[in-house]
Amino acid sequence: MTGDKTYDRTDDTIRSKAAASASSSECANEPRAQKGEPSKEPLLFLYANLSAARRRVCYGLLVLLGFSLGCSEFVVIGIEPELAEAFDCSLARVGDLISWFALSYAIATPLLAIFTSQFRRSSLLAVYLFVFVVGNLVSMVAESFELLLASRVLMGAVAGPLLAVGTTYVPDLLGPKHSSMGISVVYAAFSIALVLATSAGRFIAEYLTWHIAMEGAFAFALITAILLRFIMPKSAHGSDGVASPANQLRLLKEPAVIFGVLIFLFGIGAVYTFYGYVAPYLETTLGLSAAQSGGVLLVFGCICFVSDILSGVIDLRFGMKALPPIFVALAAALFGLWLAGANAALAVAATFVIALLMYSFSIPCITMFMNVARRKHPGALILAASVEPTSFNIGISFGTAAGGLVVTNLGLQAVGLVGGIFALLACACSVAAIVSWRKIRAERALTR
């Protein structure tokens, strides 16, 4: 997110319906869990007595959680110049605050998904919320860049698992019929934060002080954590009886999954080579004022939301075969950014095209990951659900790190050129992923 939805629509519905149909028999026949053991009761049965009003409030808090996580991750993008001045370091060094958050997010999300499934999710939610709030507090009061960077790594380590655990409540609160749309809205809130936190941070840094942006992110995190801790249901176990870690990890050896990860590495990396330094690019290269750059970032975020919706439409109508032309278009927009030079009108137009394509390939890849797992590794569905956010944040980390090297050695103007090259590499990876996925489908057809 992230921007991003980690649940397969069909799989989520099937699993939710299965839990509902099994509720009466399991409750009658299963022995009560011993003290200290996690409950085995079906989740939908456990929440059957919740009032409709409380379900809506709980779901609203999950949407707020998605927004808060996005604010904490992206708030630094809008205040990069001020952070560089405050801590007496380069813009490339400040970019590490983004790349290391994303890298920590990418590493911790699948690992915690695999190794904490035996714990109650209400307990996991409480622990992750506490760590998340502490990380925001340290970011707010940090007096050295090293401490600020450490707090970002800490927040990144729990942001992905926190969002993943939070979204597991959605089917229980909304039911299988509405769970897909409900999860999409939670992740859309994360995407909206990308825009609002960045643009608001730019305005706050210009007219007030960048400290207020950090304080706002902390206040959001604290309020959200308190409300979730005391309002969300405390019962229910988070495990779905998944396979052993070794068996789950076999999913990651599938060529279709490997090339899918590379799609995000180069595709999101292409965007973040530019977007990780968008505020100084708009103001230094294009000569826009802080107010103008904030306005551009606000529109950018709104278009990103449209891109999120577009991704679902593309998946339903075209699937993976739409990805090669998408990446060709993304490469053209990034090369156009490079060729536009200091022409603000052309550069801003290219920026908006980049925003439109930014999330457009996510849902087709998510669907492919989940289908590969269902067909060849059914015990790794949870891990498959974690591949997209993990890959997305690997792409963010890679892109911002590459952008830092470009800014340091070639200048801000060259970020479009390098980003365009990455987009072409993503195009090649998408072709390879399509071929690998077709082979899996062909093998399945032959075994029938």
DOSE-336757 format. One record per residue: y, x, z of N, C-alpha, C in turn; residue in three letters. Coordinates in steps of 0.2 Angstrom, whole numbers, plus 5000, padded with zeros to 4 digits. Layout:
% DOSE-336757
YXZYXZYXZala
...
//
This chain:
% DOSE-336757
499850055000500050005000500150015000met
500250045007500250025004500449975000thr
500549954992500449914989499949884987gly
499549864989498949864987498449814991asp
497849774986497449734990496749754989lys
496449754995495749794995495149744996thr
495249684994494649644995494549614988tyr
493849614986493649574980493649504982asp
493849464977493949394978493249354979arg
492849374974492149344974491749364980thr
491749424982491349454987491649424994asp
492249414995492549395001492349315002asp
492349274996492149204997491449204999thr
491049244995490249234997490149255004ile
490449305006490349325013490549275018arg
491149245017491449195022490949135022ser
490749115016490349055015489649065019lys
489449125018488749145021488849145029ala
489449165031489549165039489549095041ala
489849045037489948975039489348945039ala
488848955034488248915034487748945039ser
487849005041487349035046487549015053ala
488148985054488448985061487948945066ser
487748885064487348845068486748875070ser
486348905065485748935067485748995071ser
486249035070486349095073486549085081glu
486949035081487149015088486648995092cys
486148955089485648925093485048975094ala
484949025090484349065090484549135093asn
485149165092485249235094485349235101glu
485049285105485149295112485849315113pro
486149295119486849315121486849395121arg
487349425119487449495119487449515126ala
487149575127487149605134487849635135gln
487949645142488649665144488749735140lys
489349745137489449805134489249805127gly
488849755124488749755117489149705114glu
489349725107489749675103489449615102pro
489849565102489649495100489349485093ser
488849445092488549435086488649375083lys
489149335086489249265084489649265078glu
489549215073489949215067490649205068pro
491049245064491749245066492149175065leu
491849135059492249075058492049025064leu
491449025067491248985072491749005078phe
491849065079492249085085492949055085leu
493249055079493849025078493948955076tyr
493348915077493448845075493848805079ala
493948825086494348785090495048805090asn
495248855086495948875086496348815083leu
496948795085497348745082497648775076ser
497748725071498048745065498748785066ala
499148765071499748795072499648865074ala
499148875078499048945080498748985075arg
498348955070498148995065498649015060arg
499148975059499748995055500149045058arg
500249045064500649095068500249165067val
499649165069499249225068499249255061cys
499249205056499249235049499949265048tyr
500449225050501149255049501249315052gly
500949335058500949395061500649455057leu
500149435054499749485049500249505043leu
500549455041501049465036501649515038val
501849495044502349535048502049615049leu
501449615050501149685051501149725045leu
500949685039501049725033501749745031gly
502249705033502949725031503149785036phe
502949785042503149835047502749905045ser
502149895043501849965041502149985035leu
502349945030502749975024503450005026gly
503749965031504449995033504350065036cys
503850075040503750135043503550195038ser
503150175033502950225028503550245024glu
503950195021504450205016505150215018phe
505350205025505950215027506350275025val
505950335025506150395024506450415017val
506150375012506350385005507050365004ile
507350315008508050305007508550345011gly
508250385015508750435019508550505018ile
508250525013508050595012508650645012glu
509150625008509750675009510050685016pro
510050635020510250645027509850685031glu
509150665030508650705034508650775032leu
508750795026508750865024509350895027ala
509950865027510550895031510450895038glu
510150845041510050845048509650895051ala
509050915047508550965049508651025046phe
509151035042509351095038508751125034asp
508451075030507951095025508051065018cys
507651085014507651065007507450995006ser
507650965000507350894998506550904997leu
506350954995505650964994505250965000ala
505550995005505250995012505250925015arg
505850885014505850815017505350775013val
505150785007504650755003503950755007gly
503850815011503250815014503150765019asp
503650725021503650675026503250615023leu
503350605016503050555012502250575011ile
502250635008501550665006501050665011ser
501250695017500850705023500650635026trp
501150595026500950525028500350495024phe
500450495017500050475013499350505013ala
499350575014498750605014498350595021leu
498650585026498350565032498050495032ser
498450455029498250385027497550385023tyr
497550425018497050425013496350455016ala
496450505021495850535024495550485029ile
496050465034495850425039495550355038ala
495750325033495550255031494850245030thr
494550285025493850275024493350295030pro
493650355033493250385039493150335045leu
493750305046493750255052493350195050leu
493450175044493050115041492350125042ala
492050185041491350195042491150205049ile
491550245053491250265059491450215065phe
491850165064492150125070491850055069thr
491450035064491249975063490849935069ser
490549975074490249955079490649925085gln
491349935084491749915090492049845088phe
492249815093492649755092493249765089arg
493449725084494049735080494649715084arg
494649675089495149665093495349725097ser
494849765099494949825103495249875098ser
494949875092495249925087495949905085leu
496149845085496849825083497249845088leu
497049835095497549855100497649935100ala
497149975099497150045099497650075094val
497450045088497850065082498650045083tyr
498749985085499449965086499750015091leu
499450035097499750075102499950145098phe
499450175095499650235091500150225086val
500150175083500650165078501350155081phe
501450125086502050115090502350185093val
501850225096501950285098502250335093val
501950335087502150375081502850355079gly
503050295079503650275077504150295082asn
503950295089504450315094504550385093leu
504050425092504150495091504650515085val
504550475080504950485074505650475075ser
505750425080506450405081506850455085met
506450485090506850535095506650605093val
506350625087506150695086506750735085ala
506850795088507350835087507250895082glu
506650905080506450955075506050925070ser
506050955064505750935058504950935059phe
504750985063504050985064503750925068glu
504150905073503950855077503950785073leu
504450785069504550725064503950715060leu
503750775057503150775052502550765056leu
502450785062501850765066501750695067ala
502350665069502350595070502150555064ser
502350575058502150545052501450545050arg
501150605052500450615051500050565056val
500250565062499950515066500050445064leu
500550425062500650355059500250345053met
500150395049499750385043499050375044gly
498850405050498150405051497850335054ala
498350295056498150235059498450175054val
498850185050499150135046498650105041ala
498250145038497750115033497250075037gly
496950105042496450065046496750005050pro
497350005052497649955055497749895050leu
497949905044498049855039497349825037leu
496849875037496149845035495949805040ala
495949825047495749775052496049715052val
496749715051497149655052496949605046gly
496849625040496649585035495949555036thr
495549585040494849555041494949485045thr
495449475048495549405051495749355047tyr
496049375041496249315036495749265034val
495149285032494649235030494449185036pro
494549215042494349175048494949125050asp
495549145048496149105050496249055044leu
496149075038496349025032495748995029leu
495149015030494548995027494449025020gly
493849025018493649055012494049035006pro
494248975006494548945000495248974999lys
495548995004496249025004496349095006his
495749135007495749195010496049245005ser
495849244998496049284993496849284993ser
497149234992497849224992498149254998met
497849235004498149255010498149335011gly
497649365009497649435009498149465004ile
498149434998498649454993499349454996ser
499549405000500249395003500349455008val
499849465012499849525017500049585014val
499749605008499849665005500449665001tyr
500649604999501349594995501849615000ala
501749595006502349605011502349685012ala
501849715012501849795012502249815006phe
502149785000502449804994503249794994ser
503449734997504149714998504449765003ile
504149785008504449835012504549905009ala
504249915003504349974999505049974997leu
505249914995505949904992506449894997val
506349855002506849835007507049895011leu
506449925013506549985018506950045014ala
506750055008507150105004507850095003thr
507950035001508650014999509050005005ser
508749975011509149965017509350035020ala
508850075020508950145023509450175019gly
509550165013510050205009510750175011arg
510850105012511450075014511650095021phe
511150095026511250115033511450185033ile
511150235029511350305030512050315027ala
512250275022512850285019513450265024glu
513350205027513850165030513850175038tyr
513250195041513150195048512850265049leu
512250265051511850335052511150325051thr
510850375048510150375047509650355053trp
509950375059509550355065509450285066his
509850245064509750175064509250145060ile
509050175054508550155050507850175054ala
507850235057507250245061507150205067met
507750185070507650135076507450065074glu
507650045068507449985065506749985064gly
506450035061505750035060505350035066ala
505550075072505250065078505250005081phe
505849965081505949905084505449855081ala
505449855074504949815070504249825072phe
504049885073503349905075503249875082ala
503649885087503549865094503449795094leu
503949755091503949685092503249655088ile
503149685083502449665079501849675084thr
501849735087501249755091501249705097ala
501749695100501749645106501449575104ile
501749555099501549485097500849485095leu
500649535091499949535089499449535095leu
499649585099499149595105499049535109arg
499549495110499549435115499349365111phe
499449365104499349305101498649305097ile
498549355094497849355090497249345094met
496749315092496149305095495849365098pro
495549365104495349435107494549445105lys
494249385104493549395102493349415095ser
492749425094492449435087492349515086ala
491749525083491549595082491749605074his
491849675073492149695067491549715062gly
490949725064490449745060490149695055ser
489949715049489549665045488849695044asp
488649735048487949765047487949815041gly
488349855040488449895034487849955035val
487749985029487250045029487550105033ala
487050145033487250215037487750245033ser
488150295036488650325033488450365027pro
487850395027487550435022487450385016ala
487150325017487050285011487650255008asn
488150245013488850215010489150275005gln
489150335007489450385004489150394997leu
488550374996488250374989488650344984arg
489050294986489550254981490050304978leu
490250354982490750394980490550444974leu
489850444973489550494968489550454961lys
489650394961489650354955490150374950glu
490050394944490550414939491150364939pro
490950304938491450254938491950254944ala
491750264950492150264955492550334955val
492250384953492550454953493150444948ile
493050424942493550414938494150364940phe
493850314944494350264946494850294951gly
494550344955494950384960495450424956val
495250454951495650494947496250454944leu
496050394942496550354939497150344944ile
497050334950497550334955497950394957phe
497450454957497750514958498350534953leu
498150524946498650534941499150474940phe
498950414940499350354939499850344944gly
499650344950500150344956500550404956ile
500150464955500550524956501050534950gly
500950504945501450504939502150464942ala
502050414945502550374947502950404953val
502550434958502850464964503150534963tyr
502950564957503350624955504050614954thr
504150554952504850534951505150494957phe
504750444960504950394965505050424971tyr
504650484973504750514979505350544980gly
505750554975506450584975506950544971tyr
506850474972507250424968507950424970val
508050424977508750424979509150484977ala
508950544978509350604976509450604968pro
508950574965508950574957509450524955tyr
509550464958510050414956510750444957leu
510850474963511450494965511650564962glu
511250614962511350674959511350684952thr
510850664949510750664941511150614938thr
511150554940511450494937512150484939leu
512350514945513050504948513150434950gly
512650404953512750334955513050344963leu
513350294965513650294972513050274976ser
513050284983512550254987512450184987ala
512950144986512950074985512550054979ala
512750094973512450074967511650094967gln
511550154970510850174970510450124975ser
510750104980510350054984510249984981gly
510749964976510649904972510049914967gly
510049974964509449994959508849994963val
508750014969508150014973507949944975leu
508449904976508249834978507949804972leu
508249804966507949774960507249804959val
507249874960506549904959506049874963phe
506149864969505649834973505549764971gly
505949724969505849654967505349654961cys
505449704956505049714950504349734952ile
504349774957503649794960503249734962cys
503649684965503249624967502949594961phe
503349584956503149554950502549594947val
502549664948502049704945501349694949ser
501449674956500849654960500549594957asp
500949544955500649484953500349494946ile
500749534942500549554935499849584935leu
499649624940499049654941498449604941ser
498549554945498049504945497949464939gly
498449454935498449414929498049464924val
498249524924497949574919497149574921ile
496949574927496249584929495849524926asp
496149464927495849404925495749394918leu
496249414914496249414907495949464903arg
496049524905495849584901495349634905phe
495449644912495049684915495249754914gly
494749804915494849874914495149894907met
494949854902495149874895495949874894lys
496249844899497049844898497349914901ala
496949954904497250014907497450064903leu
497150084897497350134893498050124890pro
498150064887498850044885499450044890pro
499250024896499650024902499950094903ile
499450144903499650214905500050244899phe
499950224893500350244888501050224888val
501050164890501750134891502150164897ala
501750184903502050214908502250284906leu
501850324902502050384900502650384896ala
502750334892503350324887503950314892ala
503850274897504450264901504650324905ala
504150364907504350424911504650474906leu
504350484900504650534895505350504893phe
505450444893506150414892506650424897gly
506350434903506750444909507050524908leu
506550564906506750634905507250644899trp
507150604894507550614888508250584889leu
508250534894508950494895509450544898ala
509250594901509750644904510150604909gly
510750614909511250584913511550514911ala
511250494906511350424904511150374908asn
511550344913511350304918511050234916ala
511250204910511050144908510250154905ala
510150204901509450214899509050234904leu
509250274909508850304914508650244919ala
509150204921508950144925508450094921val
508550084915508150044911507450074911ala
507350134910506650164911506350164918ala
506850164923506550154930506250094931thr
506650034928506349974929505749954926phe
505649994920504949984917504450014921val
504550074924504150104928503950064934ile
504350024937504249984942503749924940ala
503849904934503449844931502749864931leu
502649934929501949954928501649984934leu
502049994939501850034945501150004948met
501049944949500449914952500049874947tyr
500249874941499849834936499149854935ser
498949914937498249934936497849934942phe
498149904948497749914954497149864954ser
497249794953496749744954496149754949ile
496249774943495649794939495249844942pro
495549894945495149954948494849924954cys
495149884958494849864964494249824962ile
494249774957493749734955493149784953thr
493249834949492749884947492449914953met
492849934958492549974964492049924967phe
492249864968491849814972491249794968met
491249784961490749774957490149824957asn
490449884956489949944957489549944963val
489949934969489549924975489049874975ala
489249814973488749754973488149764969arg
488249804963487649814959487249874961arg
487549924964487149984965487150004972lys
487649984976487650004983487949944988his
487549894988487749834992487949844999pro
487649905002487849915009488449955010gly
488849965004489450005005490049965002ala
490049895003490549855001491249865005leu
491149885011491749895015492049965013ile
491650015012491950075009492250065002leu
491950024998492250004992492949974992ala
492949934997493649904999494149955001ala
493950015004494350065006494550115000ser
494250114995494350164990495050154987val
495250094985495950084982496450114987glu
496550084993497150114997497050184998pro
496450214999496350285000496650324993thr
496350304988496550334981497350324980ser
497550264982498250254981498750304985phe
498550314991498950364995498750434993asn
498150454991498050514988498550524982ile
498650474978499150484972499850494975gly
500050454980500650464983500750534985ile
500350564989500350624992500350684986ser
499950674981499950714975500650714972phe
500850654970501450644966502050674970gly
502150664976502750684980502650764981thr
502050784982502050864982502150894975ala
501950864970502050894963502850884962ala
503150824964503850814963504250864966gly
504050884972504350934976504351004973gly
503851024970503751084966504251084960leu
504251024956504651014951505451014952val
505550984958506250984960506551054962val
506051094965506251154967506351204962thr
505851204957505851254951506151234945asn
506151164943506351144937507051094938leu
507051074943507651024944507450954944gly
507850904947507750834947507650804940leu
507950834935507950804928507250804925gln
506850854928506150864925505650824928ala
505750784933505250744936504950694931val
505350664926505050624921504550654916gly
504750714914504250754910503650764913leu
503550784919502950804923502550734924val
502950684926502650624928502350594921gly
502650594916502350574909501750604908gly
501650674909501050704908500450684912ile
500650664919500150644923499950574921phe
500350534918500150464916499650474910ala
499750524906499350524900498650554903leu
498650594908497950604911497650544914leu
498050504917497750444920497450394914ala
497750394908497550364903496850384901cys
496750454901496150484899495550464904ala
495750464910495350444916495150374915cys
495550324913495450254913494950244907ser
494950284902494450274896493750294899val
493750354903493150374905492850324910ala
493250294915493050244919492750184916ala
493050164910492850104907492150124904ile
492050184901491350194898490850204904val
490950224909490550234915490350164918ser
490850124918490750054921490250014916trp
490350024909489949984904489250014905arg
489150074906488450104907488050064913lys
488450054918488150024924487949954923ile
488449914919488249854917487649844912arg
487649894908487049894903486349914907ala
486449954912485849974916485549914919glu
486049874922485849814926485549764921arg
485849754915485549704910484849724909ala
484649784908484049804906483549794911leu
483749794918483249784923483049714924thr
483449664921483349594922482749574918arg
//
